[in-house]
Amino acid sequence: MAEEIELKLALSPASLQRLSTHPAFLRLQSVRGVHKRLRSTYFDTPEHDLHRAGVSLRLRADGEQTIQTVKSARDFGLLVMDRNEWEHPVVGTAPDFSCIADTALAPLIADDRCRTAIRPIFTINVDREVVPLDYRASGIEVALDHGRVSVGRRARRFAEVELELKRGDATDLYALAQEIAAIVSVRPGYIAKSDRGYDLITGREPAVTKAPSLDLAPDTPTGEAFRIIARSCLKQFLANEEVLRRAPVSGAVHQARVALRRLRAAISVFRKVADDGQRIFISGELRWIANRLGAARDLDVYIENVLEPAKAEHAGAPAFAELLVNYGKQREHAYDSAQRAIASRRCTRAVIAALAWVEAGAWTRSPDKAARKRREQPVWKFASKQLDRRRRKIIAAGAELATLTPPERHEVRIELKKLRYAAEFFAGLFHEPETRKRYKAAVSAMSTLQDLLGELNDIAVSRERAALSDAEQELREEHAAHESELLARAEKTYSAFVDTPPFWHDGQ
């Protein structure tokens, strides 16, 4: 069995061609690359039992021999592939089950139904240039892949760069990725080649993606818990970024910003654990991306929450129709700007820099005794302290909510977001039924209060901005008429939040 640490970078075929001939990339090479033509056949059952178990089985022919490979992902579906891999040469075009006894496939094959149902399900043909690099103190194999995945008569093409650490330090792997990002536009690839085949089988296209639930083990070291959370945030951003690159989808821009806010919240929550000279820079770059998506999201909210509900009442009014057209044009321009931002070199380099920092930043290897202790402490101890501290901060800031100024109420809303994200990060640590009940009550109260304070902030902001027309001013006044009601509901929800006992006190 071999263990591989691998990072994929997705890019366009044209960018891959530019990279392969770029002087900066050629200067990294001490030997010439080797070209290969690979044909891989992937096997599974019709119900995709292997895929659902996080295992892949393929036969790959490179013209000289056929290698059977079984792979099992430790962090299945995450950005950095840290996998177990078993390889055996085989003869013929069918899997050889006599050499899988010590692999992750063995428990699945023990089921006769599964074993007899395994068959070829798709093929992937790749034109690959393999470039071995002695990079800094490490040996890294770079594979430049032009690929084509085929299921029957259906096919899709793709291009990617695959970096595999053969020896040395993972820090060098990410440093090389950043150098490549300075040459051509790339983005971390979160889709394995095998997943491309399953996507083609099912017809699945990139879709708006919400934050996944996390199930941290209580004894997970706190530094590793931060990595798991941060990878989840980055993957959520990349999934929604891919949707947004293709079309101006409201849900995608919203969830991309949610992913960035979650990651910045995680950086804040784990500040004393993941603390080095890069932390502030990384958080600032993530803020820059979120701000570039902000105008599109703000217009979506205004159109959906203010203009659309007023359609029926103002149907037939020329001034209102003109207002809809005007904001529709503003929205188009905002989405153009958002799409340019996520396609920019700054955005792609920022995301790769964030991934490199999360996985191999200076904070991960600080020899300082106190820093190492913070990294290695069980996450359940860290979680309770963080949740307590943030809850107390909100209770202090939100007292006398009705007397706060709009900026002060907005600060309470920001702190609520951070606490809510932190609660979601750590929710899997607390399993008792009563604890889960209090968790749901707390998150519900935080979510409702956050929405109410958001509406109040929208009203306050609209007062500071000139209306485009008398029709818009009328709508604003209609919306603002509910301000007292919103504030009363916010006070009631705040009281419910304060009265709900912290769910984490019954944890480990």
C-alpha positions in Angstrom: 0.0 0.0 0.0 1.2 3.5 -0.8 0.0 6.7 0.8 -0.3 9.8 -1.5 -0.8 13.4 -0.8 -2.2 15.0 -4.0 -3.5 18.5 -5.0 -5.4 19.1 -8.2 -5.6 22.4 -9.9 -8.4 22.9 -12.5 -7.9 25.2 -15.5 -8.9 25.6 -19.1 -7.2 23.6 -21.8 -5.8 26.8 -23.2 -4.2 27.7 -19.9 -2.8 24.2 -19.6 -1.1 24.6 -23.0 0.3 28.0 -21.9 1.6 26.5 -18.7 3.4 23.7 -20.4 5.4 26.0 -22.6 5.8 29.0 -20.2 9.5 29.9 -19.4 8.8 30.2 -15.7 7.5 26.7 -15.6 10.2 25.3 -17.8 12.8 26.8 -15.5 11.5 24.6 -12.7 12.4 21.5 -14.6 15.8 19.8 -14.5 14.7 16.9 -16.8 12.2 16.9 -19.6 8.7 15.6 -19.1 7.5 12.3 -20.3 4.3 12.0 -22.5 1.8 9.2 -21.8 -1.5 8.2 -23.2 -3.6 6.6 -20.5 -6.8 4.8 -20.8 -8.6 4.1 -17.5 -11.7 1.9 -17.1 -13.6 2.4 -13.8 -15.7 -0.4 -12.3 -18.6 -0.3 -9.9 -22.0 -1.9 -9.4 -25.1 -0.4 -11.1 -26.1 1.0 -7.7 -22.6 2.6 -7.3 -21.8 0.8 -4.1 -18.1 1.4 -4.3 -18.5 5.1 -5.0 -20.9 5.5 -2.0 -18.3 3.8 0.2 -15.6 6.2 -0.9 -13.7 3.5 -2.8 -12.7 3.5 -6.5 -11.5 0.6 -8.6 -9.9 1.1 -12.0 -7.7 -0.6 -14.6 -5.3 1.8 -16.3 -3.5 0.9 -19.5 -0.6 3.0 -20.7 0.4 1.0 -23.7 2.9 -1.2 -22.0 1.1 -2.7 -19.0 -2.2 -2.6 -17.2 -2.3 -1.6 -13.5 -5.3 -2.3 -11.2 -5.7 0.5 -8.6 -7.9 0.6 -5.6 -8.2 4.0 -3.8 -9.8 5.0 -0.6 -10.1 8.6 0.4 -9.6 9.5 4.1 -11.3 12.8 3.7 -13.5 11.8 0.9 -14.7 14.7 -1.2 -12.4 17.3 0.3 -9.9 19.5 -1.5 -6.7 17.8 -0.6 -6.5 14.1 -1.4 -4.9 12.2 1.4 -5.6 8.7 0.3 -4.6 5.1 0.6 -3.8 3.5 -2.7 -3.2 -0.2 -3.7 -1.7 -1.0 -7.1 -1.1 -4.4 -8.8 -0.2 -5.3 -12.4 -2.9 -7.4 -14.0 -3.5 -9.2 -17.3 -6.6 -8.7 -19.3 -9.5 -6.3 -19.1 -11.3 -7.6 -15.9 -10.4 -6.8 -12.3 -8.3 -9.4 -10.5 -10.0 -9.9 -7.1 -7.3 -12.3 -5.9 -5.0 -9.3 -5.0 -7.5 -7.1 -3.0 -7.4 -8.9 0.4 -5.6 -6.0 2.1 -7.3 -3.2 0.3 -10.4 -1.0 1.1 -12.2 -3.0 -1.5 -12.1 -6.3 0.4 -15.1 -5.7 2.7 -17.3 -4.8 -0.2 -16.2 -7.7 -2.3 -17.0 -10.0 0.6 -20.7 -9.4 -0.3 -21.4 -11.8 -3.2 -24.1 -9.5 -4.6 -21.7 -6.7 -4.8 -18.8 -8.8 -6.2 -20.9 -10.3 -9.0 -22.5 -7.0 -9.9 -19.2 -5.1 -10.5 -18.8 -4.1 -14.2 -17.2 -1.3 -16.3 -19.2 1.9 -16.0 -17.1 4.6 -17.7 -13.7 5.3 -19.3 -11.3 8.2 -19.0 -8.7 8.9 -21.7 -5.9 11.2 -20.8 -3.0 12.7 -22.7 -0.6 13.3 -19.9 2.8 15.0 -19.6 4.6 13.8 -16.4 7.2 16.3 -15.1 9.3 15.2 -12.1 10.5 18.2 -10.1 13.1 18.6 -7.4 11.4 21.5 -5.8 13.0 23.1 -2.8 13.6 20.1 -0.5 10.9 17.9 -2.0 10.3 15.6 -4.9 7.0 16.5 -6.6 5.5 14.9 -9.6 3.5 17.2 -11.8 1.0 15.7 -14.3 -0.4 18.0 -17.0 -3.6 16.3 -18.1 -5.9 16.8 -21.1 -8.7 14.4 -20.5 -11.9 13.0 -21.9 -14.5 11.1 -19.8 -16.9 8.8 -21.8 -20.1 7.0 -20.9 -21.4 5.3 -24.0 -21.7 8.0 -26.7 -21.7 10.8 -24.1 -18.4 12.6 -23.4 -16.9 15.6 -21.6 -13.5 17.1 -21.8 -11.4 18.6 -19.0 -8.0 19.8 -18.1 -6.1 19.8 -14.8 -2.7 19.9 -13.2 -2.1 17.2 -10.6 0.6 17.7 -8.0 1.7 14.6 -6.1 4.2 14.7 -3.2 6.7 11.9 -3.7 9.0 12.8 -0.9 9.6 15.8 1.4 7.4 18.4 3.0 3.8 19.2 2.1 4.6 22.9 2.5 6.6 22.7 -0.8 3.5 21.2 -2.6 1.5 24.3 -1.8 4.3 26.6 -2.6 4.6 25.1 -6.1 0.8 25.5 -6.5 1.2 29.2 -5.7 4.0 29.5 -8.3 1.8 27.9 -10.9 -1.1 30.2 -10.0 1.3 33.1 -10.7 1.8 31.8 -14.3 -1.7 30.9 -15.4 -5.2 31.1 -13.9 -6.0 28.0 -11.9 -8.3 27.1 -9.1 -8.1 24.2 -6.6 -9.8 21.2 -8.1 -12.3 19.5 -5.8 -13.6 17.0 -8.4 -11.7 13.7 -8.7 -11.4 12.1 -12.2 -13.7 9.3 -11.0 -16.4 11.8 -9.9 -16.4 13.3 -13.4 -17.5 9.9 -14.7 -20.3 9.6 -12.1 -21.4 13.2 -12.9 -21.7 12.3 -16.6 -23.6 9.1 -15.8 -26.2 10.9 -13.6 -26.2 14.1 -15.7 -25.4 16.1 -12.6 -24.3 19.7 -13.3 -22.7 22.2 -10.9 -25.4 23.2 -8.4 -25.9 25.8 -5.7 -24.3 24.2 -2.6 -25.1 24.9 1.1 -22.7 24.4 4.0 -22.5 20.7 4.8 -22.9 19.4 8.3 -19.7 18.6 10.1 -19.3 15.7 12.5 -16.0 16.3 14.4 -14.8 13.6 16.8 -14.5 15.1 20.3 -10.8 14.1 20.6 -9.9 15.6 17.3 -6.8 17.9 17.8 -8.0 21.5 17.6 -5.6 22.3 14.8 -6.9 19.5 12.7 -10.5 20.5 13.5 -9.7 23.9 12.0 -8.4 22.3 8.9 -11.5 20.2 8.4 -13.8 23.2 8.9 -11.7 25.4 6.6 -11.6 22.8 3.8 -15.4 22.5 4.0 -15.7 26.3 3.6 -13.4 26.4 0.7 -15.1 23.5 -1.1 -18.5 25.3 -0.6 -17.1 28.4 -2.1 -15.6 26.6 -5.1 -18.8 24.7 -5.8 -20.8 27.9 -5.9 -18.1 29.9 -7.7 -18.3 27.3 -10.5 -22.1 27.9 -10.8 -21.6 31.6 -10.8 -18.9 31.4 -13.5 -21.6 29.9 -15.8 -24.6 32.1 -15.0 -25.8 34.9 -12.7 -27.6 32.6 -10.2 -28.9 34.3 -7.1 -28.4 31.3 -4.8 -24.8 30.8 -6.0 -23.6 34.3 -5.2 -25.4 34.1 -1.8 -23.8 30.7 -0.9 -20.4 31.8 -2.1 -20.5 34.7 0.3 -21.8 32.5 3.1 -18.8 30.2 2.5 -16.4 33.1 2.7 -18.1 34.4 5.9 -18.0 30.9 7.4 -14.2 30.7 6.6 -13.5 34.2 8.0 -15.6 33.3 11.1 -13.5 30.1 11.5 -10.3 32.1 11.2 -11.6 34.3 14.0 -12.8 31.5 16.2 -9.5 29.6 15.9 -7.4 32.8 15.9 -5.2 31.7 18.8 -4.6 28.3 17.2 -4.0 29.3 13.6 -2.0 32.5 14.3 0.9 33.5 12.2 2.0 36.3 9.9 -0.3 35.2 7.1 -3.6 35.1 9.1 -4.6 38.8 8.6 -3.6 38.8 5.0 -5.6 35.6 4.2 -8.7 37.0 6.0 -8.3 40.3 4.2 -8.2 38.6 0.8 -11.3 36.6 1.6 -13.0 39.8 2.6 -12.0 41.4 -0.8 -13.7 38.5 -2.7 -16.8 38.8 -0.5 -17.0 42.5 -1.1 -16.8 42.0 -4.9 -19.9 39.8 -4.7 -21.7 42.1 -2.3 -23.4 44.4 -4.8 -25.0 41.5 -6.6 -26.2 40.0 -3.4 -27.6 43.3 -2.0 -29.5 43.9 -5.2 -30.9 40.4 -5.1 -32.1 41.0 -1.6 -33.7 44.4 -2.4 -35.4 43.1 -5.5 -36.7 39.9 -3.8 -37.7 41.4 -0.5 -38.9 44.9 -1.4 -39.7 45.2 -5.1 -41.1 41.7 -5.9 -43.6 41.7 -3.0 -44.9 45.2 -4.1 -45.6 44.0 -7.6 -49.3 43.1 -7.1 -50.1 46.4 -5.2 -48.4 48.6 -7.8 -49.3 46.6 -10.9 -49.9 48.8 -13.9 -48.1 51.8 -12.4 -45.5 53.1 -15.0 -43.2 54.5 -12.3 -43.0 51.2 -10.6 -42.4 49.3 -13.9 -39.6 51.7 -14.6 -38.1 51.1 -11.2 -38.1 47.3 -11.8 -36.3 47.9 -15.2 -33.8 50.2 -13.6 -32.9 47.8 -10.8 -32.8 44.8 -13.2 -30.1 46.6 -15.2 -28.2 47.4 -12.0 -28.4 43.8 -11.1 -27.0 42.7 -14.5 -24.0 45.1 -14.1 -23.4 43.9 -10.6 -23.3 40.2 -11.7 -21.0 41.1 -14.6 -18.7 42.6 -12.0 -19.0 39.6 -9.7 -18.2 37.2 -12.5 -15.1 39.2 -13.5 -14.0 39.2 -9.9 -14.1 35.5 -9.4 -12.4 34.9 -12.7 -9.6 37.3 -11.8 -6.1 36.2 -11.0 -6.3 37.9 -7.6 -9.3 35.7 -6.6 -7.8 32.4 -7.8 -4.4 33.2 -6.1 -6.2 34.2 -2.9 -8.1 30.9 -2.7 -4.9 28.9 -3.3 -3.0 31.0 -0.8 -5.8 30.3 1.7 -5.7 26.6 1.1 -1.9 26.6 1.4 -2.1 28.5 4.7 -4.8 26.2 6.1 -2.8 23.0 5.2 0.8 24.0 5.7 1.0 27.5 7.0 3.6 28.5 9.6 1.0 28.0 12.4 0.9 24.2 11.6 4.5 23.7 12.6 5.3 26.3 15.2 7.7 24.7 17.7 6.5 27.1 20.5 5.3 24.9 23.4 2.1 26.9 24.1 1.2 27.0 20.3 1.7 23.3 20.0 -0.5 22.7 23.1 -3.3 24.8 21.6 -3.0 22.9 18.3 -3.1 19.5 20.0 -5.8 20.0 22.7 -9.0 18.0 22.1 -11.4 20.2 20.2 -14.3 19.7 22.6 -12.4 21.6 25.3 -11.6 24.5 22.9 -15.2 24.6 21.5 -16.9 25.1 24.9 -14.6 28.0 25.8 -15.1 29.7 22.4 -18.9 29.3 22.4 -19.1 30.6 26.0 -17.0 33.7 25.2 -18.9 34.6 22.1 -22.3 34.1 23.8 -21.3 36.4 26.6 -20.2 39.1 24.1 -23.5 39.1 22.4 -25.5 39.2 25.7 -23.4 42.2 26.7 -23.7 44.0 23.4 -27.4 43.3 22.8 -28.7 44.5 26.1 -31.3 47.3 25.7 -31.5 46.4 22.0 -34.2 49.1 21.3 -31.9 51.9 22.5 -28.9 50.9 20.3 -28.0 52.9 17.2 -28.3 51.2 13.8 -24.5 50.7 13.6 -24.5 49.2 17.1 -27.3 46.8 16.2 -25.4 45.8 13.0 -22.4 44.9 15.2 -24.7 42.6 17.3 -25.8 41.0 14.0 -22.2 40.4 13.0 -21.4 38.8 16.3 -24.5 36.7 16.0 -23.3 35.4 12.7 -20.0 34.4 14.2 -21.6 32.6 17.1 -24.1 30.8 14.8 -21.3 29.6 12.5 -19.2 28.5 15.5 -22.2 26.6 16.9 -22.7 24.9 13.5 -19.0 24.0 13.3 -19.1 22.3 16.7 -22.6 20.9 16.7 -21.5 17.4 16.0 -19.6 17.3 19.3 -22.8 17.3 21.3 -25.2 14.3 20.8 -27.4 14.0 23.8 -31.2 14.4 23.0 -31.7 17.3 25.4 -28.5 18.9 24.1 -29.6 18.7 20.5 -33.0 20.2 21.5 -31.3 23.2 23.0 -28.9 23.4 20.1 -31.9 23.7 17.6 -33.6 26.3 19.8 -30.5 28.4 20.1 -29.7 28.3 16.3 -33.3 29.0 15.5 -33.3 32.1 17.8 -30.0 33.3 16.4 -31.1 32.8 12.8 -34.4 34.7 13.4 -32.7 37.5 15.3 -30.1 37.8 12.6 -32.8 38.2 9.9 -34.7 40.8 11.9 -31.6 42.8 12.5 -30.8 42.5 8.8 -34.1 44.0 7.9 -33.6 46.8 10.4 -30.2 47.5 8.9 -31.7 47.6 5.4 -34.1 50.2 6.5 -31.4 52.3 8.2 -29.1 52.0 5.1 -31.9 53.0 2.7 -32.4 56.2 4.7 -28.8 57.2 3.9 -29.2 56.6 0.2 -31.2 58.9 -2.2 -34.2 57.2 -3.8 -34.2 56.9 -7.6 -37.8 58.1 -7.9 -40.9 59.1 -5.9 -42.1 55.5 -6.5 -39.1 54.1 -4.7 -39.4 56.6 -1.9 -43.0 55.4 -1.4 -41.8 51.8 -1.2 -39.2 52.7 1.3 -41.7 54.4 3.5 -44.0 51.4 3.3 -41.1 49.1 4.3 -40.0 51.5 7.1 -43.5 51.6 8.6 -42.8 48.1 10.0 -39.6 49.2 11.8 -41.2 49.3 15.3 -42.8 45.9 14.8 -39.4 44.5 13.6 -37.6 45.9 16.6 -40.2 44.6 19.0 -39.9 41.1 17.5 -36.1 41.4 17.7 -36.3 42.2 21.4 -38.5 39.2 22.0 -36.2 36.9 20.0 -33.2 38.3 21.8 -34.8 37.5 25.2 -35.5 33.9 24.0 -31.9 33.5 23.0 -30.6 34.8 26.4 -33.0 32.4 28.2 -32.0 29.3 26.3 -29.3 27.5 28.3 -26.0 26.9 26.4 -26.3 23.5 24.7 -22.5 22.9 25.0 -22.4 22.7 28.8 -23.7 19.1 28.6 -21.0 18.1 26.2 -17.9 16.1 26.7 
